[in-house]
Amino acid sequence: MGGSSFDVAPNGTVSVLDEAHRRVLRWRADATVPESVPVAVNGTLADLAVASDGSMYVLESTAEPGRSPLLRAFSPTGRDRASARIAE
């Protein structure tokens, strides 16, 4: 398991969610190696969206039995901002 979701910013920065390793790999347009940003996700299949300010949103679509999926919000540096259960 590895990167499952990515986002490309208007400035060319590519962010790849590597949920198995609980991180986002971020390649800036002029970089040769990615920046690794740790994120507190559960390590299962998930989707990533990055806002214009660099905030990251991860939808953990694999929920525990009897629970709905979890949407997590992170700062551009990976700090946990909020989470909420959402309807399927």
Secondary structure, DSSP 8 states (H G I E B T S, - for coil): ----EEEE-TTS-EEEEEGGGTEEEEE-TT-SS-EEEE----SSSEEEEE-TTS-EEEEE-S--TT---EEEEE-TT--EEEEEE---
